[in-house]
Amino acid sequence: MKLGTNGVIINELGQVLLIQRDDSRTYAPPGGGMEAGELPPENAAREVLEETGMKVMPVRLVGVYHTVTGKDGVLNFVFRCLSRGGEIKTSNESLHVGYYPTNKLPGPMDEIHRERLERAFTHNGGAPYWSTQHPSLIYKIGRTVVMQGIYRWRDFQRKRRGEPLHVPAPDWEMGAFTVIRNEKGEVLWVKRGDIDFWNLPGGGSLQNEPPWETAVRETKEETGLTVTLTDLTSVHVYEKKAHIVLTFTADIESGTLTTGAEAEAFAWFAPGEEPENSFEQHRIRVADAVSDDEVTQFRFQKMRNTEGTE
């Protein structure tokens, strides 16, 4: 799946910074594709600077959107950002850059960007919003024209000039896990069936599967529990790799803990009191989930120390 970000910057007059894209000619919040080993907030700040000339600090994740664009789809992280200087200017990706009233957004604008902006305007803290967006037929046709027509023509022109061709953003591997707590505040851990280690319920995403669906599906498969996700507490990116892991808190809806091929046993451990044979990255995810910090944490993660873990 492709990954990307958008930055939402609102000035002291209550206006939002937008670009007019050079490819589709539509208006949109600045943003773009994530490179391997890049944290989403870093990507948002870089893309805003490249497309608008403005330096920003992403301060709060307000939305995560899975857009169905084909067999693979795109996952976008949307941030509210604070301005940290710079000077507005256009780029080879933006025909026009400017601030616009939030109650009168310019057009043409794709409906997926309008939805992201409107939800970002009303997000006042707490858990980010997440959902799957199903673009209209017009959007799909327009995207096909851009990807198969405009970008290919530009690559042809680059080749004639002896310039490097456009390199698309990489396809990312993705996984999702859940932090489930009981009435004592203890966290549910799974004793793996293949190795002598404990980890949180979860695993890798299927093709074009958004991470919130992965978290619910994998938790059900490993524990027998049906859960409702309540917050996205952390996002981990493997260093120098196109691999990302999202961790959600969850409440139990129904079901009974059931062992199987993936789960040899279950146990509840107080945060910070997990057994030694538990994965460090999972202990960090628990610490983030139970902290008093209300924003989603973004961290780099070292490469796996045991095959098959995330």
C-alpha positions as CSV (number, residue, x, y, z in Angstrom):
1,M,0.0,0.0,0.0
2,K,1.2,3.5,-0.7
3,L,1.5,5.9,2.2
4,G,1.2,9.7,2.3
5,T,0.4,12.7,4.5
6,N,-1.4,16.0,4.3
7,G,-0.6,19.1,6.4
8,V,-3.4,21.4,7.5
9,I,-2.2,24.9,8.4
10,I,-4.6,27.6,9.6
11,N,-3.4,31.2,10.1
12,E,-4.5,33.8,12.6
13,L,-7.4,34.9,10.4
14,G,-8.8,31.4,10.4
15,Q,-7.8,30.7,6.8
16,V,-6.3,27.4,5.6
17,L,-3.2,27.0,3.4
18,L,-3.9,25.2,0.1
19,I,-2.2,24.5,-3.1
20,Q,-3.5,24.2,-6.7
21,R,-1.9,21.0,-7.9
22,D,0.1,21.1,-11.1
23,D,-1.2,17.7,-12.4
24,S,-5.0,17.6,-11.7
25,R,-5.4,21.4,-11.4
26,T,-7.5,20.8,-8.3
27,Y,-7.1,22.5,-4.9
28,A,-5.8,20.4,-2.0
29,P,-3.9,20.6,1.3
30,P,-0.2,20.2,0.7
31,G,1.2,16.7,1.0
32,G,2.7,13.7,-0.7
33,G,4.0,10.2,-0.6
34,M,6.1,8.8,2.2
35,E,9.6,7.6,1.5
36,A,11.0,4.4,3.1
37,G,12.1,4.9,6.7
38,E,10.3,8.3,6.9
39,L,8.0,9.1,9.9
40,P,4.6,10.6,8.9
41,P,5.2,13.9,10.7
42,E,8.6,14.3,9.0
43,N,7.0,13.6,5.7
44,A,4.2,16.1,6.3
45,A,6.7,18.9,7.2
46,R,8.9,18.1,4.2
47,E,6.0,18.1,1.7
48,V,4.6,21.3,3.0
49,L,8.0,23.0,2.7
50,E,8.6,21.7,-0.8
51,E,5.1,22.6,-2.1
52,T,4.5,25.9,-0.3
53,G,7.8,27.3,1.0
54,M,6.4,27.3,4.6
55,K,8.1,25.7,7.5
56,V,5.7,23.9,9.8
57,M,5.5,21.7,12.9
58,P,3.0,18.8,12.8
59,V,1.5,18.9,16.3
60,R,-1.5,16.6,16.2
61,L,-2.7,13.7,14.0
62,V,-6.3,14.4,13.2
63,G,-7.2,11.8,10.7
64,V,-6.1,8.6,8.9
65,Y,-7.7,7.8,5.6
66,H,-7.6,4.7,3.5
67,T,-8.5,5.6,-0.1
68,V,-9.6,2.9,-2.5
69,T,-7.8,3.7,-5.7
70,G,-7.1,0.2,-7.1
71,K,-5.9,-3.1,-5.9
72,D,-3.5,-1.6,-3.4
73,G,-5.0,1.7,-2.1
74,V,-3.4,4.6,-0.3
75,L,-3.2,5.4,3.4
76,N,-3.0,9.1,4.3
77,F,-2.1,10.6,7.7
78,V,-3.6,14.2,8.1
79,F,-1.9,16.5,10.6
80,R,-2.8,19.9,12.1
81,C,0.4,21.9,11.9
82,L,1.8,25.1,13.4
83,S,3.5,27.6,11.1
84,R,7.2,28.1,11.9
85,G,8.1,30.7,9.3
86,G,9.1,30.6,5.6
87,E,7.7,32.4,2.6
88,I,4.9,31.3,0.5
89,K,6.0,30.3,-3.0
90,T,5.0,27.9,-5.7
91,S,6.9,24.8,-6.8
92,N,6.9,22.4,-9.7
93,E,4.0,20.6,-7.9
94,S,1.9,23.6,-7.1
95,L,0.6,26.1,-9.6
96,H,-0.7,28.4,-6.9
97,V,-0.3,28.6,-3.1
98,G,-2.4,30.7,-0.7
99,Y,-4.7,31.0,2.3
100,Y,-8.4,30.5,1.9
101,P,-11.4,30.9,4.2
102,T,-12.3,27.6,5.9
103,N,-16.0,28.2,5.3
104,K,-15.5,28.9,1.6
105,L,-13.0,26.4,0.1
106,P,-12.0,27.0,-3.5
107,G,-12.8,24.7,-6.3
108,P,-12.4,22.4,-8.1
109,M,-11.5,20.2,-5.1
110,D,-11.7,16.5,-4.9
111,E,-14.2,15.3,-2.4
112,I,-11.6,13.2,-0.5
113,H,-9.6,16.4,0.3
114,R,-12.7,18.4,1.2
115,E,-13.7,15.7,3.7
116,R,-10.2,15.6,5.2
117,L,-10.1,19.3,5.6
118,E,-13.6,19.7,7.1
119,R,-12.9,17.0,9.7
120,A,-9.5,18.5,10.5
121,F,-11.2,21.9,11.1
122,T,-13.5,20.4,13.8
123,H,-11.0,18.1,15.5
124,N,-10.5,19.4,19.0
125,G,-8.2,16.8,20.5
126,G,-8.4,13.1,21.5
127,A,-8.4,10.2,19.1
128,P,-7.8,10.8,15.4
129,Y,-10.6,10.0,13.0
130,W,-10.1,7.0,10.7
131,S,-12.1,5.8,7.8
132,T,-12.1,4.3,4.3
133,Q,-12.9,6.8,1.5
134,H,-14.5,5.6,-1.7
135,P,-13.8,8.2,-4.4
136,S,-16.3,8.9,-7.1
137,L,-16.0,7.7,-10.7
138,I,-14.9,11.2,-11.8
139,Y,-12.0,11.1,-9.3
140,K,-11.0,7.6,-10.5
141,I,-11.0,8.7,-14.1
142,G,-9.1,11.9,-13.3
143,R,-6.5,9.9,-11.3
144,T,-6.0,7.4,-14.2
145,V,-5.5,10.3,-16.6
146,V,-2.9,11.9,-14.3
147,M,-1.0,8.6,-13.6
148,Q,-1.2,7.0,-17.0
149,G,-1.2,10.2,-19.1
150,I,0.4,13.2,-17.5
151,Y,3.1,11.4,-15.5
152,R,4.1,9.2,-18.4
153,W,4.3,12.2,-20.7
154,R,6.5,14.0,-18.2
155,D,8.8,11.0,-18.0
156,F,9.1,10.9,-21.7
157,Q,10.1,14.6,-21.7
158,R,12.6,13.9,-18.9
159,K,14.1,11.1,-20.9
160,R,14.5,13.3,-23.9
161,R,16.4,15.8,-21.8
162,G,18.6,13.2,-20.2
163,E,17.1,13.8,-16.8
164,P,16.2,11.2,-14.1
165,L,12.8,9.7,-14.4
166,H,10.1,10.2,-11.7
167,V,10.5,7.7,-8.9
168,P,7.1,6.8,-7.3
169,A,6.8,6.4,-3.5
170,P,7.4,2.8,-2.4
171,D,4.9,0.2,-1.5
172,W,4.8,-0.2,2.3
173,E,4.3,-3.3,4.4
174,M,1.9,-2.7,7.3
175,G,0.8,-4.3,10.6
176,A,-1.5,-3.4,13.4
177,F,-1.8,-4.4,17.1
178,T,-4.2,-3.8,20.0
179,V,-3.7,-2.9,23.6
180,I,-6.6,-4.3,25.6
181,R,-6.9,-3.6,29.3
182,N,-9.0,-5.2,32.1
183,E,-10.7,-3.5,35.0
184,K,-7.3,-3.6,36.9
185,G,-5.6,-1.8,34.1
186,E,-3.6,-4.8,33.1
187,V,-2.9,-5.5,29.4
188,L,-3.7,-8.7,27.5
189,W,-0.6,-10.5,26.1
190,V,-0.4,-13.5,23.8
191,K,2.1,-16.4,24.3
192,R,3.1,-17.2,20.7
193,G,2.7,-20.7,19.4
194,D,5.8,-20.7,17.2
195,I,8.4,-19.2,19.6
196,D,8.8,-18.7,23.4
197,F,7.8,-15.1,23.4
198,W,4.9,-12.9,24.4
199,N,3.5,-10.1,22.2
200,L,0.3,-8.0,21.8
201,P,-2.6,-9.3,19.7
202,G,-2.1,-8.3,16.1
203,G,-0.2,-9.0,12.9
204,G,0.3,-8.0,9.3
205,S,-2.2,-6.4,7.0
206,L,-3.7,-8.2,4.0
207,Q,-3.5,-6.5,0.6
208,N,-5.4,-3.2,0.5
209,E,-6.6,-3.8,4.1
210,P,-6.7,-0.6,6.3
211,P,-4.9,-1.0,9.6
212,W,-8.0,-0.7,11.8
213,E,-9.5,-3.7,10.0
214,T,-6.2,-5.6,10.5
215,A,-6.2,-4.8,14.2
216,V,-9.8,-6.2,14.7
217,R,-9.3,-9.2,12.4
218,E,-5.9,-10.3,13.9
219,T,-7.2,-9.8,17.5
220,K,-10.2,-12.0,16.7
221,E,-8.0,-14.7,15.0
222,E,-5.5,-14.8,17.8
223,T,-7.7,-14.5,20.9
224,G,-11.3,-15.2,20.0
225,L,-12.3,-11.7,21.1
226,T,-14.3,-9.2,19.1
227,V,-13.1,-5.7,19.9
228,T,-13.9,-2.1,19.3
229,L,-11.0,0.2,18.7
230,T,-10.9,3.4,20.8
231,D,-7.7,5.3,19.9
232,L,-4.6,5.2,17.7
233,T,-1.9,5.6,20.3
234,S,1.3,5.0,18.4
235,V,2.8,4.5,15.0
236,H,6.2,2.8,14.5
237,V,8.3,2.9,11.3
238,Y,11.2,0.5,10.8
239,E,14.5,2.3,10.3
240,K,15.3,2.7,6.6
241,K,12.5,0.3,5.6
242,A,9.1,0.8,4.1
243,H,7.4,-1.0,7.0
244,I,4.9,0.6,9.4
245,V,3.0,-0.6,12.5
246,L,0.0,1.0,14.1
247,T,-1.1,0.3,17.6
248,F,-4.7,0.9,18.8
249,T,-6.3,0.7,22.2
250,A,-9.5,-1.5,22.2
251,D,-12.4,-2.6,24.3
252,I,-13.8,-6.1,24.3
253,E,-17.2,-6.5,22.8
254,S,-17.7,-10.2,23.0
255,G,-16.0,-13.6,22.8
256,T,-13.9,-15.8,25.0
257,L,-10.1,-16.2,25.1
258,T,-9.4,-19.2,22.9
259,T,-6.0,-20.8,22.2
260,G,-5.0,-22.0,18.8
261,A,-2.2,-22.3,16.3
262,E,-1.1,-18.7,16.8
263,A,-1.7,-18.4,20.6
264,E,-0.4,-21.0,23.1
265,A,-1.6,-19.0,26.2
266,F,-2.8,-15.6,27.4
267,A,-2.0,-13.5,30.4
268,W,-2.7,-10.1,31.8
269,F,0.4,-8.0,32.8
270,A,0.5,-4.6,34.5
271,P,2.2,-2.0,32.2
272,G,5.9,-2.1,32.9
273,E,5.8,-5.5,34.5
274,E,5.8,-7.7,31.4
275,P,7.9,-10.9,31.3
276,E,11.5,-10.8,30.0
277,N,10.6,-12.9,27.0
278,S,8.4,-10.2,25.6
279,F,9.3,-7.9,22.7
280,E,10.8,-4.5,23.6
281,Q,8.9,-2.7,20.8
282,H,5.6,-4.1,22.2
283,R,6.4,-2.9,25.7
284,I,7.1,0.5,24.2
285,R,3.7,0.4,22.5
286,V,2.0,-0.4,25.8
287,A,3.8,2.5,27.6
288,D,2.5,4.9,24.9
289,A,-1.0,3.5,25.1
290,V,-1.3,4.0,28.9
291,S,0.5,7.4,29.1
292,D,-1.3,10.6,29.8
293,D,-0.2,12.1,26.5
294,E,-3.3,12.5,24.3
295,V,-1.6,12.7,21.0
296,T,-0.5,9.8,18.8
297,Q,3.2,9.0,19.2
298,F,5.5,8.4,16.2
299,R,8.7,6.5,16.7
300,F,11.4,4.7,14.8
301,Q,11.7,1.0,15.4
302,K,14.8,-1.2,15.1
303,M,14.8,-4.1,12.8
304,R,13.1,-7.3,14.1
305,N,15.2,-9.3,16.6
306,T,13.3,-12.5,16.0
307,E,11.8,-13.7,12.7
308,G,8.1,-13.1,12.4
309,T,7.7,-10.3,15.0
310,E,6.6,-6.8,14.5
